[in-house]
Amino acid sequence: MRSDAHQQLSLAIDDDWFKPCAVVPVYNHERSLPAVVHALLAEDLHCVLVDDGSDPVAARVIDDLTQHPSVHLLRHAQNLGKGAAVASGLREASRLGFSHALQVDADGQHDLGRVALFLDRASQAPEALICGYPEYDASVPKSRLYGRYLTHLWVWINTLSLSIRDSMCGFRVYPLQPTLALLDSTALGQRMDFDTEILVRLYWREQPMVWLPTRVQYPADGVSHFRLWHDNLLISSMHARLFGGMLLRAPALLWRRWRG
């Protein structure tokens, strides 16, 4: 018997106003990607795979997966970065007629057993961005864990709020209309800085957000494309840009806190 969340999700998918899909940015994740795609297909989700310039071995695995009628491929000729891949996938999802997109990483970190819950919550609040905040097990590298706290601090400064619980978890359901309005009007970071910057800028636009816990694990044989020095420099630059934007918006942000 299917769970209540699955039953409610099936009803919601039948409605024109809620048509979700999954967007998966992929760069050389040939080992973990098939399990991720099969788990999403088991949830009756159409999958938009964005091949961000993968090597030939990974590209062949991606091509094999696209033989399934519910898997759609968008391919970058060269690696542009995770943020660029997500943005391309969100635009493609909208072009295909979907209203919402579940962003999922291809490395198998996310607990895909939470997919139905996230989509059910999105169907109940279709105007909201449904964001995951991670619950880690012992596999999380301590350097990554401690580094997140610094980003949390800067996000709270740049929003003058504690509302964003975690800006780096790439497991979230985007309502496509307001998200694409931001992407079409503002140049965002195209690599590991994307996930944080888009949340801050959507917060500035008073985008409703709903937060749900999700388990995150780091597989022992997992592939990480986080480049310690280069990506930390990009993230630091992003925080500096956002800080300047916050100063311009500070009166409105403070008024919003006082009002709310």
Secondary structure, DSSP 4 states (H G I P E B T S, - for coil): ---HHHHHHHHHHTSTT--EEEEEEESS-TTTHHHHHHHHHHTT-EEEEEEES--HHHHHHHHHHTTSTTEEEEEESS---HHHHHHHHHHHHHHTT-SEEEE--TTS-B-GGGHHHHHHHHHHSTTSEEEEEEEE-TTS-HHHHHHHHHHHHHHHHHHTSS--S-SS---EEEEHHHHHHHHHHS---SSTTHHHHHHHHHHHTT--EEEEEEEE---TT------HHHHHHHHHHHHHHHHHHHHHHHHHHHHHHHH-
